[in-house]
């Protein structure tokens, strides 16, 4: 079928809106009419070939929409279902078999290769293959193909355009809190960087009853929104010489939990150095290969935990519906951090996201 999608022809090139051909769904696949797709840094890193990337390519990995057709072996979805398309996993490696699919040993290839696992492509133009299947979805188009295993059915009364933000960033930040930290009411929580991932973590910390909740960032408008979404204190990193000292002043003894989203070594070190003994720092920021950071060994020996987390340690079919329930109940107002753009304005969305003006861009698809 003919679809409209955003195509990148070369490394760091612009997104161009073009007509492409989309294949029919296979027996275990869904044809999804994409209503909206979030845009996050990983899409832009793909565009700029931070990772091995083949062009031309369709990106997008935070898609949400409506099922329009299903393969003949699909049993858990039907046309009309509302779905979020989540991250892919192989299902066969040791991590997948123990429900650690966010750490699938084959995830990188499934996300980045631009094809299905068997090497086939989803999109083409003028008879020539177009690389897509980004995170096995390539949601920067008005229709796409999703595998039944990676799609998540969501309640139809939820705002589907806002729910799109949960597919990657939302479940990453919230999952780090709910699934990894598992804080108790009254535990202190600090988030370094209140973009979409950091704010999702902050809203989860509020639901969990953390207190104080401290937001650290360099953008005043982001810190103001963090206050509105539950931060009890905010720290502008540009205005304090010693952020760690300020956090210890607020918390008295240090932070029980810290969430680091920037992947900047100096900031990551601060997120660890402000921990109370037996405290935990979770790294969510994505750094390039070769980025290193150092810590004092005696400091870590005092029961402190430092660990990375991918996709919030979540099982999407279980976790995303829980977040959707929080959205519908008004406890997780993800729409407050979203700015909507038509697909035709995708390049403006990329620029305004990159310069910090927009916290969470979500693209509305043409129909």
N, C-alpha and C positions, 0 to 999 in steps of 0.2 A: 504494500500500500504506500501511497505518497504521504509524507509527513513534512512538517516544518521543524527545523532544528537549527541550533547554533553550532557552527562548524569552525574549527581552528585548522588552518592549512599548514602552518609552520611554527616552529618554536617561537614563543612570545608574540605570535601574530594576533591580530584582532579576531574576535568572534564575528562570523558572518552568518546572517540568517539565510538559509537555503532550503530548497526542496530536495528531500532525499527519499530513497526507497527503503522501506522497513520490511524485513522478512515476516512470514507468518509464524505464529507461536508453534513450537514443537509440542509433543505429547505432555511434557511436564512444565510447560510455560504458560504465562498469562500475557495477553495483549492489554496493556494499561493505557488508558487515556490520562495523560499527565495533566493534572490541574495546576500544580505549582511545584517548584523545586527550589530548595535552598541552595545558596552558593557559599562555599567555605574556602579556606585557604588551600585545601588540598586540590580543589579544582584549578585554582590559579597556579599552584605548584606544578600540576600536570601540564597546563598550558605552556608554562615556562620550562618544561622538561627538566625539573629537578630530579625526576625519576626517568628511567629509560622509557621513552614514549614514541610511538609511531604516529605519523601524521599522513593525511588529515584525520581529525578525530573529533568525536562528540563527547563532551564531558558532562558532569552533573551526577551527583550521588546522594542527593537528599530529595528524592522524588516522592510525591504522593498523588494519588489519583483514583480513578474508578476502573475496575476490571470491565473490559468490553468483550473479551472472548477468552476461552480456556482450551488447553490441549485435552485430548481425549483420555488422558490418565490423571488429570488434575481432579482431586477429590475434596479439597478443603476450601476451594473458592468457586464462585459462580459470577456470571456477569451482573454488574450492579454493585458488587462489594466495593467498599472503600478500603484502600490499602496504602501502606507506607512501604517503600522498597528499602530494605536494610542492607547491611554489608554481606558479602559472600564468604563462604567457607566450604572446604572440600568434603567434610563429613567422614573422612577415612583416616586422617592422621591421629596420633595419640591425643592431641589436645582437643580435637573435635569430638572424639569418642568419650571424653570425660567432661563434656559441656564447657570446654574452654575455647569455644569456636572463635572468639574474638582474637585468639592467638593461633589461629590455624596456620600450620606450617607452609601452606600453599597460598595463603591469603594475598601475598604481594602480587603473584602472577595473576590471580583471579581478578584483582582490582585494576591492575595496570596494563596488562598485555594487549588490551583492545579487542579481544576476541572471547568467545566462549572457551571453556576448558579444552574442548577438542580442536580449537584453532579456527572455528568458523566465525564469520562476522554477522552482525545484526543488520547493518546499514550498508547501502551502496548508492552510487550515483553514476548515471550513464553507463551502467554495467560494470563499473569498477568498485572494488571494495572500499568502504570507509571504516576506519577503526572506531570502535565504540565499546560497548560492554564495559564501560568504566564503572568499577564496582559492580559489574554485571547488571548495569541498568542504563547508564547514559541518559539521564533524565532531563537534559537541556533540549527537549523537543516535545511536541504536543502528543505524541504517542511513543511508546517504547515496549520492549519485551522484558519481562521479569521471570525468573525461575520461581516456581512454587515454593521452594525451600527458603528463599530469601525474602519473600513478601510477608507482610504482617497485616492481618485484617484488623481494622479499627472501627469503632462504633460510628454509625452514619450521622449521629447528631453532633459530632465534633467538627470544629471548623477546619476543613481539610487543608486550606491554604496555610494555616498556622501550624498544623500538625506536621507539615513537611520539614519544619526545622528540627524535629526530633530524630530524624533518620540517622544523623551522624552527630552533630554538635550537641543537640539536646540530650541524647542518651549518653554521650561521652561525659559531659559535666555532671549530670544528675546521677548517672550510674556510679561515678567515682565516689560520690557521697553515699548513696543508698546501698550499693553493692560491695564497696571496698572499705570505706571508713566506718560505716554503720555507727554514726555518732549517737550518743545519748543526750537527752535534753540537758542543757546547761554546758555542754562541751564547747570550748572556744574554737572558732573556725576563721581562717584567713584565706582569702583568694587573691592571688597575684595575677592581675589581668582580668578585667571584667568585659571581655568580648562575649560572644554568644555562648562559648563553652563555659567561661567563668561565671556568667550570670545564671546559667542553668545549674551549675553547682551551688551557687549562692541561694537560689530559690529552693533547691533541695535541702540545703542546710537550714533554711527557715522552717520548712515543713517538719524537719527532724527536731526542731526546738533548740538549735545551737544558740549560744549566747556567751560572749559577744560574737557578732559576725562582722568581720573587718574586710573591706574591699580596698585593694591597692591598685592604682593605675596612674597613667599620665594624662588622661583625657578627662576634663572636667565634666563634660556631658555624660560620660559613661559612669563616673562616680556619682553624679546626681541621680541617675536612673538606679544605680545600685542601692542608694538610700531608699528610694521609693519601693524597691523590690525586697527589702529586708535587711540591708546592712545597718548595723547599729553605729558603726564608725567607718569613715573613709580616710584614706591617706593618699595624697597626691605625691607620687614618687619624685616629682620635680621640686617639691617644696620642703623635703626633709633630707637632711644630710645622713641621718642614721635611722633607716626605716625599722631595722630590727629593734633598736632601743625604744622606738615609739610603740611598736607592737607589744613589747614586754611591759611597757608602762600601762597600756590599756588592759592587758590580760593578767597583770601582776606577776605571774610565774612563767609565762610563755604560752604558746598556742598548742592546743591538743591536736588540731588538724590543720594542715595547710594544703592548698591546691595551687599548683604552679602551671600556668598556661602559656607563658611566653617562650619557654625553652632558651632564654638568655642565661648564660652561665652565672653571671653576677646576681641575677634575680633569683635563680634557682638556689644559689647559695644562701641568700637571705631567707628563702622559704624554709630551708633546713635549719639555719642558725637561730630562728625564732621559736623553735619547737621546745616544749616542756619535756623533761625526761619521760620516755615511753611514748612520746608523741609521734605522729605519722605525717609525712609529706608525700603527696601523690603528684607525679609529673604527668601532665597531659600535653604540654607543648611539644611540637614536632621540630626537631633540629636536623640539620644536615649531617650526614655521616662525617665523623671526625671531630665533631664538637665534644669537648671534654669539660668536666667540672671537678673540683676537688673539695673535700671536706676534712675536718679534723677527726682523726680516728678516735681519740678519747671521747669526743662529743657523740659520735655514733654509738660507741660502746655503751652509752648510758640508756640503752633500751629504745633508741629512736629508730624508726623505720622509714626508709626512702624507697619508693617503688614507682615504676611506670605503669600506666593503665591504658589499654586500647579499647575504644568503644564502650567504656564504662563497665567492663567485665560483664556485659549484659547478654542475656539470651533474648534477642529482640522480640520473638513471638510472645514472650511472657512479660518483658519489661516495658516495651513501648505502649501496650494497652493500659498499663498502670499509670504511665505519665499522661496518657490521653484522659484518663479518669480525673487526674489532678487538674488538667486544663479545664475540663467541663465544669468541675467543682469550683473553679476560680482560684485554686491554690498554686497554680503554676502558670502565671499569665505571660506565656511566651510571646504573645502578640505585642507586648510592650517593647520588645527589643527588635521587632521586625520592621523593615521598610520594604514595601512592595514595588516591583518594577515590571513593566511588560517585557516579554522576551526580547523585543526589538531594542530595548535599552540595556542589554546585558553588558555592554562595554562600560557604560556609565556606572552600572552596579559594581563592576569589578574595580573601577577607580575609586569610587566612594567607599567601598569596603576596605580597600588597601590603605587609604589615607586616614581611616578611623572615623570618617563622618558617619558612615552607616555601620551599625553593630551587626545586624543580621539581614543581608539582602535575601529576599525570596522573589523568584521570577514567576510571574503568571503567564501561562501558556496561551497562545492564540487558538481559537476554535471557531 
